[in-house]
Amino acid sequence: MLRGYLDFHRATLAAKCEGLSDDDLRRRSMPPSTLSLLGLVRHMAEVERTWFRRVINKEDVPLVWSEDGDYQVAYDDTGATRAEAFGAWEAEIEHARRIEREAESLDVTGRHPRTGEELSLRMVMLHLIEEYARHNGHADFLREGIDGTVGV
């Protein structure tokens, strides 16, 4: 069930970006916000990488776009392209799926890098579902502002 909902939300974000040019994907919501669909995709690549690879799999890998751990860098879509953002995001999703598939159970744990809190794979998957759901709401408004498209 967790895998199904997580994949649903991943597919929803992808659907919100379908048929748009790089310029459309970089279009900002409203000043002073710098939020864009491309920024959301880049952010979710960082989220997938952090929670699955760094926390659960205990890999010593930097963030995708920031070697010093600044998550805000992902939102800066200046010069970013669909190919670059989606390539990174899709690669991180594949890593996440592999880690989840190979885990002995949903009770496998990792430590949150900032708080030191021990978290289960189950909790990580729930967190990702929540994170995608929140950002898919943002994506709804961003896409509607670009071309009027609404719905999943």
C-alpha positions as CSV (number, residue, x, y, z in Angstrom):
1,M,0.0,0.0,0.0
2,L,2.8,2.4,0.9
3,R,4.6,1.7,-2.4
4,G,1.4,2.2,-4.3
5,Y,0.6,5.5,-2.8
6,L,4.2,6.7,-3.2
7,D,4.3,5.7,-6.8
8,F,0.9,7.4,-7.4
9,H,2.3,10.7,-6.0
10,R,5.5,10.4,-8.1
11,A,3.4,9.8,-11.2
12,T,1.2,12.8,-10.3
13,L,4.1,15.2,-10.2
14,A,5.3,13.8,-13.5
15,A,1.8,14.3,-15.0
16,K,1.7,17.9,-13.8
17,C,4.9,18.5,-15.9
18,E,3.8,16.6,-19.1
19,G,3.7,18.6,-22.3
20,L,5.5,21.6,-21.0
21,S,8.6,23.3,-22.4
22,D,11.7,24.0,-20.2
23,D,10.6,27.6,-20.1
24,D,7.1,26.6,-18.9
25,L,8.6,24.3,-16.3
26,R,10.8,27.2,-15.0
27,R,7.8,29.6,-14.8
28,R,7.5,31.0,-11.2
29,S,4.2,31.2,-9.3
30,M,4.2,34.8,-8.1
31,P,6.6,37.2,-6.5
32,P,8.4,36.9,-4.2
33,S,8.2,33.1,-4.6
34,T,10.7,31.4,-6.8
35,L,8.7,28.1,-6.8
36,S,8.4,26.4,-10.2
37,L,7.6,22.9,-11.4
38,L,11.2,22.3,-12.4
39,G,12.3,23.4,-9.0
40,L,9.8,21.0,-7.4
41,V,11.2,18.1,-9.5
42,R,14.7,19.0,-8.5
43,H,13.7,19.3,-4.8
44,M,12.0,15.9,-4.9
45,A,15.2,14.4,-6.4
46,E,17.0,15.7,-3.3
47,V,14.3,14.4,-1.0
48,E,14.4,10.9,-2.5
49,R,18.2,10.8,-2.3
50,T,18.3,12.0,1.3
51,W,15.7,9.8,2.8
52,F,16.4,6.5,0.9
53,R,20.1,6.6,0.1
54,R,21.5,8.8,2.9
55,V,19.1,7.8,5.8
56,I,18.0,4.3,5.1
57,N,20.9,3.0,3.1
58,K,23.5,5.0,5.0
59,E,25.3,6.1,1.8
60,D,27.8,8.9,2.1
61,V,26.6,10.8,-0.9
62,P,26.2,14.6,-1.3
63,L,23.0,16.2,-2.4
64,V,22.4,16.2,-6.1
65,W,22.9,20.0,-6.5
66,S,24.6,21.1,-3.3
67,E,27.8,19.5,-1.9
68,D,27.4,21.6,1.3
69,G,23.9,20.3,2.1
70,D,21.8,23.4,1.1
71,Y,18.5,22.0,0.0
72,Q,17.4,25.4,-1.3
73,V,19.8,25.2,-4.2
74,A,17.5,22.6,-5.8
75,Y,14.8,25.2,-6.1
76,D,17.0,27.5,-8.2
77,D,16.1,26.4,-11.7
78,T,18.1,29.1,-13.4
79,G,19.6,27.3,-16.5
80,A,18.1,24.0,-15.5
81,T,16.5,21.8,-18.1
82,R,13.8,19.1,-18.1
83,A,16.4,16.5,-19.1
84,E,18.7,17.4,-16.2
85,A,16.0,17.6,-13.6
86,F,14.0,14.6,-14.6
87,G,17.2,12.5,-15.2
88,A,18.3,13.1,-11.6
89,W,14.8,12.6,-10.2
90,E,14.1,9.4,-12.1
91,A,17.6,8.0,-11.1
92,E,16.9,8.7,-7.4
93,I,13.5,7.1,-7.7
94,E,15.1,4.0,-9.1
95,H,17.6,4.0,-6.2
96,A,14.7,4.4,-3.7
97,R,12.8,1.5,-5.3
98,R,15.8,-0.7,-5.1
99,I,16.5,0.1,-1.5
100,E,12.9,-0.5,-0.5
101,R,12.7,-3.8,-2.5
102,E,16.0,-5.1,-0.9
103,A,15.1,-4.1,2.6
104,E,14.4,-7.0,5.0
105,S,11.3,-5.3,6.2
106,L,9.7,-1.9,6.7
107,D,11.2,-1.9,10.2
108,V,14.7,-1.4,8.8
109,T,16.0,1.9,10.3
110,G,18.3,4.7,9.6
111,R,19.3,7.9,11.4
112,H,18.1,11.4,10.5
113,P,21.3,13.3,9.7
114,R,20.4,16.5,11.5
115,T,18.4,15.2,14.5
116,G,19.9,11.8,15.0
117,E,16.4,10.4,15.3
118,E,16.1,6.7,14.3
119,L,13.5,6.3,11.6
120,S,12.1,3.2,10.0
121,L,11.7,2.6,6.3
122,R,7.9,2.6,6.9
123,M,8.2,6.1,8.4
124,V,10.4,7.3,5.5
125,M,7.8,6.1,3.0
126,L,5.0,7.8,4.9
127,H,7.0,11.0,5.0
128,L,7.7,10.9,1.3
129,I,3.9,10.3,0.6
130,E,3.2,13.4,2.7
131,E,6.0,15.4,1.0
132,Y,4.8,14.6,-2.5
133,A,1.1,15.2,-1.6
134,R,2.0,18.7,-0.3
135,H,4.2,19.6,-3.3
136,N,1.6,18.1,-5.7
137,G,-0.8,20.7,-4.4
138,H,1.8,23.3,-5.3
139,A,2.2,21.7,-8.7
140,D,-1.6,21.9,-9.2
141,F,-1.5,25.7,-8.8
142,L,1.7,26.1,-10.9
143,R,0.3,24.1,-13.8
144,E,-3.0,25.9,-13.7
145,G,-1.2,29.2,-13.9
146,I,0.8,28.1,-16.9
147,D,-1.9,26.8,-19.2
148,G,-5.1,26.3,-17.2
149,T,-4.7,22.5,-16.9
150,V,-6.3,21.2,-13.7
151,G,-6.8,17.7,-12.2
152,V,-4.6,14.7,-12.0
